[in-house]
């Protein structure tokens, strides 16, 4: 019987913690070394195969017991392209398993593959240059599924549903509009968040001639790339090279790449490679120590707090960052990871590239034995510097709670949600003008800085934005619903923090009400590019908002202190309205004064502006961007129903004299006046004495 409690003791770690960098297969043309960590194993044998599946090993080689619970062997020959597994024998059980550190694999991830990493690089990949990023609040994230973006015939790509399909330029819809990668460039996003591209279990890669679909949140091999997105899943090199080709194409297009990673659980329990390598160690158990804990609701949860599990996750993340030039990681169910592990990941990635973004889901799917105070939850974000989480206050406040299909939010008929939306506008930080008692979830600010808040109204999970609006607005026409969609993402794209968009929202994407389409067919999940033509005005509106955010740093302030100083909420004229003023050229903006107005009512509302002056309207009901739509002079404005409006002013009027806000006082002139007055005073005084 294994003493599970011993795994977290100092004695166990002192005896078995291995801090080396050579776990897995380390390749050179002259030799390959294999090292596997399995402290309680009685015997470990290396199996070598010439094929990735459906073959017998051509060699079986006994490995030697080595330091700190590892087993080791060197093979002095060029093994590039050779597949391998380990047979690990314990006291009462024996398993054949994939190397958990395998960098490449064959069909369905059944065997690891020894790989010469240089062979996986497309031409010019070593000279790949990441797009510049000053601050994570400069990011505009676009979540996409590889298959969704290009599988429909209207995408007109050579490799539908593949890495290469999304890497292709000059693709057009039947109407002549950009699709795929060129669409992302035109839209202007800075980051593409790819739903899982690591090797996952749900797709049978040997039967890709049959339609299959899955989001991919069921991991098999964390360090390997999914084969169903490659043109040849049999060859482990091809899937790696084609994914790198996509990353390279994104970078050349000034778009960074984020991987959605899922280290909180595995697809399999006792059949998983983690379990077979060292039974019980990699997973949390329930109190009976016999059954798997299941805070993921997927059958198990990874014990990230154990030192060799933490090392494994850090090794995996840093390998992916370096080998594939990844620019960010989104941690699925991040609340199942312990805070120390997340902070160690942040430190490890900082050594590679401090601009790499880390964010995740700051919650668990179900109860976990990991103590709440140790979990990487939204409520514990103050202890995780430069790690962000999804702002569900924003999502549910703006469009309505996800657990209740018919419940509306601020933009689609909800009542009493102004404070929740205001909380999102400031990026979940402490702000003196917010009544936290009225925020739906967070009664205290949970972000220490705005770069910890990922603001969104829609993602792959739950009803997408338009479907939620449809569910909550029975009987309303399409035009009215589009106004609501515009306002929802105007809030996202003008709020402080990091904005996050779900692919296709810019062309009114629908999944026909399917709120959990993780294995639904392409018919539900695919983006049909005719929609871009049908909703080109909406696309241009989103594109304009993105341009506005990118060109004006007032919408992406970098610190809590800056937001508290420059962002002031104005008195709202009636309910279901929000107004705020960004003052004094915040964050070096060229606009001196910015006013943002939201009228979520079904009738027009008159707003009071912060001062009398000349105001330039750049966002209204129809258009968004940086071009001036119209000008007005005064201190009041009428905002139509269901409309967002953004204005700026660089001057104001006082007593019919124009005062330029940014003009600096002419101190030399004033000094001259003072000296002149002083001189006149002494002259008059002198004359008086003479008299």
Phi, psi and omega in degrees: 000128180282133176274093185296323182298335182290341185298336184253013180272157177296325181297317179297312181295324179296323183277326192238351182292123181249119185256014181287165183255012187247024175291144184094202180261120179253113191262141159217165182296333182276327183199163172228130176259146178236128176224127180233139180263113178206080190300329185263006179291147176264334182200139177229131180236134176271124175258132177247136183232151175266352178227160182279344178197162177055052174204164178261155180296139177271351177204146175230123188233125180288133179264152182264143177290134186229201189288150169052040176080014180260160175238143193215148171201151173243137175244116186271072173198167180279109184257011180306128179089356178276137178267153184207157171218172172245139166257117184245124184250128178249188184303313185235010183209158181217136183226146164259130188216155172287147174294123181294343178262008181303135180265341178217158181209171178262195183306131177059018174063026184283336180219145172284167178224132173288132187222137169276105187299333178297330180288346182266358183272124171292163182303129177084003185293326180292340178263008180304133180242128179287147172299147182292144176215117179283311185218151179295337177286352172279355184282145169229107191264138181234111182275130184215152173256131184309314184289318184305319190291331189227004187285330182286146184299335181289348175289332177056050176252160182284330183233078182301136176074013183242165174306315184292333177296320179280343179275353187277137175264171174060040176259142184222149175284169177304335179273001178088012180266153182296146175230173173053227185298317180296328175296317180297320178298314181296319180297320174102011180295155181261334182225140169249120177268111182269122171302162197320126173241002170286168184290115181240169196270335198286341183256130175277105185288348177273357183227048184285355174287346177259137180300127177220146181216141171196148176293323176105014181274045179220079192292143168251298184234108189295330184267355182259157181263142181298131184279336183291343178268001179259167179278348180207090183291348179291326183264112181297334180289320186297316181297324178291314182295320182289325175293318177298325177299320177295313179301315179300316180296321177297312181298318178295339178265011179064037176235130176273162186239129177246133175263132172277114184246155193222062183277004184278341180201173174238161181295326184247158177262262181288349177270357184283157179293328178296315180293316183293332179287319178205092185309135175080331190296316189280353185239149171280145178247157172287177185300332180286351179059017179245331184249153180287137167294154189219049178293349178270346189058025177240011175111341182194174172213142184281139181273074186297338183286344178283140194299319181282338172287315177301316179299319180299314181296315179296316178300319182293311181298315182290326175298312180298319180297317183281314186288323184252003179059043183284143187254357180185159180224131173252122185265111176298134182045053182302334179297345176276351175268151178277153185300319182299319179297315180298319179292325177293324175298316179301314180296319181294319180288330177300328179289336178271309183193107183293349178274358175295129182272140172234126172209172181188184178273109185278051180204172174246162177277333180204181182295147181228150175289346176293124181304142184304321183292347178260352185280147177278066183266163176304319182292345180253016185295338179297345180257011181227083183296135175062026168240136185247166176220160178293136181268089181288342171300318178297307182304305187283334176287322185280315186242356178109151186295141185288335183280351181231103188303324187267358182276123182273167174246195185304317187278343187235034170108001179289156182241141173075029184250009184300317183293326177294316179293320177299320177300322177289322181300325180271002177079032174067019179267180175281123178222132188294344184263009180253133174269099187292340177295338182260001175283134192297320182248313191261107181275356172220155177293137181252348179260133175278330178223156183297337181287005176262355184250117174262109185269132184202161173235355182200146175209190184298333186264152181068183181296134174290168192304308184295320179297324177294318179297318179299316182298331187256002185225055182302130176091350180279154182276166181301318182301316179294319180294324177295323176301319179295318178297320178300313182295321182303310183273348166294320176299313181299313189278352176247358178281155175287149184113210183242116179280147185222125180244147175266135184308131176094348178302329183289354174229031174060051181300140174230147171246023178055037175083005178281113185264358179215068190273031188297335177226018177289159184288170178306326182307327180274318191267335187293149171271122178264115191284352168302330184298330179296318178293318182296330185234042184297329178295322178293317176303313180296326178296312178296318179300321178293320177297320178295317177300317179300314181296318183292326184272346186232102185293351176298334179274000181218055178296151192258355182215155176300317182299320180295318180294315179299326181283321192253341183256115182237127175281137178267159178298127179279133183293321178213179177295163180061030172227149176221138178220137175213160186236127172257119194252162166058046176049053186305137177058030178078021182290151177282344174272124180289311182234129176238136174238131178242128184234135176234121175244101182267013179273167180267014175218161183292155182223139177267126180252144173270128179273160187292340177199163175283133180174188176270123183241137179253122180270124181241347174223128174221202184293331187255325189230156176213146179157209180248352178283144180285121179280316178198166178241154174212156176237130180150195178226019175220151178211143177263124180254124181298170180299146176047052185227139169260142178221135177234130180231156171222156179220134173249006177206155175220162183253138175219118181055041177065014176248125180286126177250115179281120187302321189267358181291138179267145179300141177272087185295327179296319180296315180295324178296321178297317177300317183296315179296320178298317180295320179295319178296319179296320179301313181292326178296314180295321180295322180293318179297322180297321179294321181297323178293000000 
